């Protein structure tokens, strides 16, 4: 099944957007300030290790936001996003020196009369970090 969005015909399996994001510890501190989430697992190695984590973790909501932002340039207006959901499956570990790379691929999962379901594949360090990441987008 396919549907047109403007002059673009959408087909299930079609990649509509891709993005690579490099995160640093500084990004995590900035996000903590913007979000008010100052949990030290997001910026202190000693605290992360003490609670059994593999390292300092990116905020889940930061990862979720980076992922959905991938489709906004393609859809043209964030107001056309009608639903978004994910499952947090693995953390994004942000190394103090190397940071972390997050890749997002947005693929058409389903289309109907006026809504497309865009499936997001979100990976970091060769593992999927968000599962069942789906965005429903109003096409008309």
Secondary structure per residue as TSV (DSSP state, phi and psi in degrees):
chain	resnum	aa	ss	phi	psi
A	1	X	-	360.0	143.7
A	2	X	E	-139.4	161.5
A	3	X	E	-145.1	150.9
A	4	X	E	-93.7	137.7
A	5	X	E	-118.5	101.2
A	6	X	T	64.4	-123.6
A	7	X	T	-97.1	5.0
A	8	X	E	-97.5	125.0
A	9	X	E	-91.8	128.8
A	10	X	E	-99.3	138.3
A	11	X	E	-132.2	144.1
A	12	X	T	-57.0	132.9
A	13	X	T	95.2	-11.6
A	14	X	-	-73.2	131.9
A	15	X	E	-82.2	124.7
A	16	X	E	-107.2	-17.3
A	17	X	E	-162.7	149.5
A	18	X	E	-142.2	151.9
A	19	X	E	-156.6	143.9
A	20	X	E	-118.8	131.6
A	21	X	E	-126.1	131.4
A	22	X	E	-102.3	123.9
A	23	X	E	-105.8	141.9
A	24	X	-	-121.5	168.6
A	25	X	H	-61.4	-34.4
A	26	X	H	-62.2	-38.4
A	27	X	H	-60.2	-39.5
A	28	X	H	-65.8	-39.6
A	29	X	H	-65.4	-43.0
A	30	X	H	-61.5	-43.3
A	31	X	H	-64.5	-40.4
A	32	X	H	-57.8	-43.1
A	33	X	H	-64.5	-40.2
A	34	X	H	-72.4	-35.6
A	35	X	H	-93.9	-20.9
A	36	X	-	82.7	6.9
A	37	X	-	-94.0	93.9
A	38	X	-	-101.6	29.0
A	39	X	-	-59.4	125.3
A	40	X	G	-65.9	-11.1
A	41	X	G	-65.7	-12.8
A	42	X	G	-95.0	0.6
A	43	X	T	-153.5	-5.3
A	44	X	-	-122.5	117.9
A	45	X	H	-60.1	-42.5
A	46	X	H	-62.9	-40.0
A	47	X	H	-69.7	-43.6
A	48	X	H	-58.6	-44.7
A	49	X	H	-65.8	-40.7
A	50	X	H	-61.4	-32.0
A	51	X	T	-96.8	11.1
A	52	X	T	86.1	16.9
A	53	X	-	-87.3	155.4
A	54	X	S	-74.4	-5.7
A	55	X	S	161.0	-174.0
A	56	X	-	-66.1	134.0
A	57	X	B	-108.9	143.3
A	58	X	-	-67.1	147.3
A	59	X	-	-60.7	137.6
A	60	X	H	-59.2	-41.2
A	61	X	H	-68.9	-28.9
A	62	X	H	-65.7	-47.6
A	63	X	H	-60.3	-43.8
A	64	X	H	-62.0	-43.5
A	65	X	H	-66.3	-41.4
A	66	X	H	-60.5	-39.0
A	67	X	H	-65.4	-50.1
A	68	X	H	-68.6	-31.1
A	69	X	H	-60.6	-21.3
A	70	X	H	-59.6	-34.9
A	71	X	H	-87.4	-13.8
A	72	X	H	-61.3	-46.9
A	73	X	H	-60.7	-35.2
A	74	X	H	-68.5	-45.7
A	75	X	H	-76.7	-23.8
A	76	X	S	89.5	-18.6
A	77	X	-	-158.2	117.2
A	78	X	G	-59.7	-22.3
A	79	X	G	-66.5	-13.5
A	80	X	G	-83.3	-8.7
A	81	X	E	-78.5	120.0
A	82	X	E	-104.7	-17.2
A	83	X	E	-161.2	145.4
A	84	X	E	-151.6	134.5
A	85	X	E	-153.0	152.9
A	86	X	E	-145.4	166.5
A	87	X	E	-118.6	132.6
A	88	X	E	-82.4	112.3
A	89	X	-	-104.6	-35.4
A	90	X	S	-146.1	149.0
A	91	X	-	-80.1	157.2
A	92	X	-	-96.0	109.8
A	93	X	B	-87.1	124.7
A	94	X	-	-108.1	106.1
A	95	X	B	-67.1	144.5
A	96	X	T	-60.9	-35.9
A	97	X	T	-98.6	-49.6
A	98	X	T	-84.7	-18.0
A	99	X	B	70.7	-150.6
A	100	X	E	-151.4	143.9
A	101	X	E	-106.6	135.1
A	102	X	E	-120.2	128.5
A	103	X	E	-113.2	141.2
A	104	X	E	-129.9	130.2
A	105	X	E	-123.1	126.7
A	106	X	E	-106.2	119.9
A	107	X	E	-125.5	139.4
A	108	X	E	-66.3	120.8
A	109	X	E	-98.9	-31.7
A	110	X	E	-163.9	152.6
A	111	X	E	-138.4	148.4
A	112	X	-	-140.6	-154.6
A	113	X	S	-56.8	-44.3
A	114	X	S	-138.1	1.0
A	115	X	E	-127.2	136.9
A	116	X	E	-114.3	138.3
A	117	X	E	-97.2	120.7
A	118	X	E	-105.3	122.1
A	119	X	E	-93.3	130.3
A	120	X	E	-105.2	128.4
A	121	X	E	-102.2	116.7
A	122	X	E	-121.9	118.6
A	123	X	E	-131.5	150.0
A	124	X	E	-149.0	138.7
A	125	X	T	51.9	42.2
A	126	X	T	65.3	19.6
A	127	X	E	-130.3	151.8
A	128	X	E	-76.4	125.6
A	129	X	E	-104.3	-19.3
A	130	X	E	-125.8	127.3
A	131	X	E	-104.6	156.4
A	132	X	E	46.6	41.1
A	133	X	E	-81.9	110.2
A	134	X	E	-134.7	137.6
A	135	X	E	-119.6	129.0
A	136	X	E	-101.8	127.3
A	137	X	E	-122.8	129.8
A	138	X	E	-75.5	127.3
A	139	X	-	-92.5	-27.5
A	140	X	-	-121.8	360.0
